[in-house]
Amino acid sequence: MVERRHFKRIMYQAPATLHQTDGNWQTDVRDLSLQGILITRPTGWHPSRDDTYTITFCLHECDIELSMETQLVDNNEDCLRMKIHHIDIDSASHLKRLVELNVGTDELLHRELEHLTDLHNI
């Protein structure tokens, strides 16, 4: 199988909240990248016509909260795969730093950031 991902996913586990107009659900972050996030499918959650959600979670051992507007890409009985549609500048900075600390090299991080910029310029 050919790897189609352009962004390195990092394992990151943290409690999170999935928000939508018709409710809020407690969940857990499983992994994330500069482009998306994988979360545990919340108990009692069912897909709705509106596939736009906000996900919030705090970084470990601090009060820094990341918030991102996401779009549901895929769901199964265990998890929800979300694409980041919009993220505020503070959350984006913290996400970038989190990825930077986990990808290993500045070169790989900058390549991912350039690819992300290219995607938004299309």
FIFIVO-254102 format. One line per 5 residues: their letters; for each residue x, y, z of N, C-alpha, C. Coordinates in steps of 0.02 Angstrom, whole numbers. Atoms other than C-alpha are relative to their C-alpha. Layout:
# FIFIVO-254102
a> X,Y,Z,X,Y,Z,X,Y,Z ~ ...
***
This chain:
# FIFIVO-254102
mverr> 42,-59,0,0,0,0,44,62,0 ~ -39,-61,6,68,171,-48,-22,49,54 ~ 14,-50,-51,81,298,93,-18,66,-33 ~ 22,-62,31,-19,452,43,5,60,46 ~ -4,-55,-48,7,556,199,58,45,-16
hfkri> -54,-49,9,107,715,179,23,27,67 ~ -15,-26,-66,109,751,365,13,-57,48 ~ -17,51,-50,191,650,502,-48,5,58 ~ 44,3,-58,69,595,634,41,-17,62 ~ -35,15,-63,128,596,813,-50,-29,49
myqap> 41,28,-52,60,491,952,-6,51,56 ~ 11,-47,-54,-17,605,1082,-66,-19,32 ~ 60,19,-35,-142,553,1213,-18,52,52 ~ 24,-50,-47,-246,680,1307,-76,-1,-1 ~ 73,-7,0,-426,701,1363,-19,60,-43
atlhq> 23,-54,44,-525,810,1242,-75,4,3 ~ 72,-8,6,-698,877,1212,-17,13,-73 ~ 25,-9,68,-789,863,1046,-64,41,5 ~ 57,-45,-4,-912,1007,1022,-35,3,-67 ~ 41,-12,59,-1054,1023,898,-63,35,23
tdgnw> 59,-39,-19,-1213,1126,894,-49,-40,43 ~ 49,39,-37,-1315,981,964,29,-35,62 ~ -26,30,-61,-1198,931,1106,75,1,6 ~ -72,7,-15,-1028,902,1185,12,-71,24 ~ -17,68,-19,-942,735,1209,72,-2,24
qtdvr> -68,11,-25,-791,684,1311,32,-55,-42 ~ -36,47,43,-660,593,1209,74,3,18 ~ -72,-1,-10,-472,564,1198,35,9,-67 ~ -42,-6,59,-343,620,1072,43,-63,-4 ~ -43,58,11,-251,470,997,65,20,-36
dlslq> -58,-27,34,-135,557,875,-20,63,-37 ~ 14,-62,36,-119,719,779,57,18,-47 ~ -49,-26,47,-28,808,640,-16,74,-11 ~ 15,-70,17,-22,984,569,-64,6,-39 ~ 60,-3,41,-171,937,462,-61,-34,31
gilit> 57,36,-26,-280,823,567,11,-29,69 ~ -1,28,-67,-322,734,727,-42,-63,0 ~ 37,62,-9,-379,559,774,-22,-2,72 ~ 27,3,-68,-493,544,925,-39,-64,9 ~ 42,57,-17,-582,403,1014,-73,19,-12
rptgw> 71,-13,12,-764,389,961,-35,5,68 ~ 32,-9,-65,-863,460,1108,-61,-44,9 ~ 60,38,-16,-996,357,1194,-61,43,-12 ~ 62,-37,13,-1168,410,1134,3,47,-59 ~ -7,-44,59,-1102,506,983,-25,-36,-62
hpsrd> 23,25,65,-1186,482,815,12,55,-51 ~ -12,-52,51,-1141,570,652,-65,38,-15 ~ 58,-41,19,-1256,712,602,12,28,-69 ~ -7,-29,67,-1285,805,440,57,50,-2 ~ -55,-49,-4,-1164,941,496,63,-37,22
dtyti> -61,37,-16,-991,864,490,56,45,27 ~ -48,-46,-27,-905,1016,567,-2,-2,77 ~ -6,7,-73,-843,1000,747,57,43,25 ~ -56,-32,-34,-734,1094,869,27,-50,51 ~ -33,44,-49,-608,994,969,44,44,43
tfclh> -44,-36,-47,-525,1064,1125,35,-51,45 ~ -37,41,-48,-390,987,1233,57,41,28 ~ -56,-35,-32,-255,1044,1352,64,-40,-8 ~ -65,32,2,-71,1009,1336,15,-29,69 ~ -16,34,-63,-2,892,1469,33,47,50
ecdie> -30,-35,-57,39,969,1638,4,75,-7 ~ 4,-73,3,-8,1146,1591,-72,20,-18 ~ 68,-23,13,-162,1252,1562,-9,27,-71 ~ 5,-23,69,-130,1285,1377,-52,-43,-36 ~ 53,36,35,-288,1239,1282,6,12,-75
lsmet> 2,-4,73,-287,1201,1096,-72,-9,-21 ~ 68,4,27,-447,1229,1000,5,1,-76 ~ -2,3,73,-476,1182,819,-68,-19,-28 ~ 60,19,37,-622,1178,700,20,-55,-48 ~ -18,58,40,-622,1011,613,-59,-23,-42
qlvdn> 51,30,43,-716,917,480,9,-76,4 ~ -2,73,-4,-760,733,499,19,-29,-68 ~ -23,31,62,-665,632,369,-21,-73,-1 ~ 16,71,-3,-698,454,428,-18,-17,72 ~ 16,23,-67,-776,365,575,-12,-75,-3
nedcl> 16,71,-8,-786,186,634,-20,-10,73 ~ 25,12,-68,-838,103,796,49,20,54 ~ -51,-17,-50,-674,150,882,23,72,-1 ~ -30,-66,3,-618,319,819,-30,44,-55 ~ 21,-50,49,-653,478,721,62,33,-27
rmkih> -56,-33,32,-530,547,596,-25,68,-24 ~ 22,-68,14,-543,736,580,55,38,-36 ~ -47,-45,34,-461,861,462,-8,69,32 ~ 3,-67,-28,-416,1029,537,-20,49,-55 ~ 28,-48,49,-520,1158,445,23,71,17
hidid> -22,-66,-23,-472,1311,549,28,-8,70 ~ -30,1,-66,-360,1340,699,26,70,15 ~ -23,-68,-18,-324,1502,792,76,1,5 ~ -73,-8,4,-147,1570,790,35,-28,62 ~ -31,26,-61,-109,1526,972,1,-77,-1
sashl> 3,73,3,-168,1346,952,46,-27,-54 ~ -45,22,55,-74,1332,786,73,3,22 ~ -69,-6,-25,86,1392,870,17,-57,47 ~ -12,55,-48,69,1264,1010,1,-67,-36 ~ 1,62,39,26,1126,886,65,-8,-38
krlve> -64,1,37,178,1171,780,56,-20,47 ~ -54,15,-48,290,1164,934,-5,-73,22 ~ 9,69,-20,216,997,988,25,-47,-55 ~ -24,41,56,248,923,815,76,6,-6 ~ -72,-12,5,421,1002,811,39,-42,51
lnvgt> -34,39,-52,468,916,974,-2,-75,-14 ~ 10,71,12,410,748,905,23,-26,-68 ~ -19,26,67,463,740,721,75,-13,-5 ~ -71,16,-1,648,741,760,46,49,-34 ~ -45,-46,35,719,864,633,-36,63,-21
dellh> 29,-63,24,689,1045,588,-16,-5,-74 ~ 10,6,73,705,998,404,-68,-32,-15 ~ 65,33,11,556,879,413,-57,46,19 ~ 52,-47,-21,453,1007,509,-11,54,-52 ~ 7,-53,49,489,1144,383,-29,-25,-66
releh> 29,30,60,447,1027,239,-76,-8,9 ~ 71,7,-13,279,990,320,-35,67,0 ~ 30,-67,-1,245,1175,351,-6,28,-70 ~ 3,-23,70,286,1215,169,-56,-35,-37 ~ 54,37,34,168,1079,110,-68,25,24
ltdlh> 62,-26,-27,31,1144,225,-16,68,-32 ~ 9,-65,32,55,1320,154,-21,-9,-73 ~ 18,14,70,48,1251,-24,-72,-23,-6 ~ 69,24,2,-117,1163,14,-50,56,7 ~ 47,-55,-13,-198,1323,77,3,53,-55
ni> -4,-47,56,-140,1422,-76,-33,-25,-63 ~ 33,28,59,-230,1307,-196,-69,30,-9
***
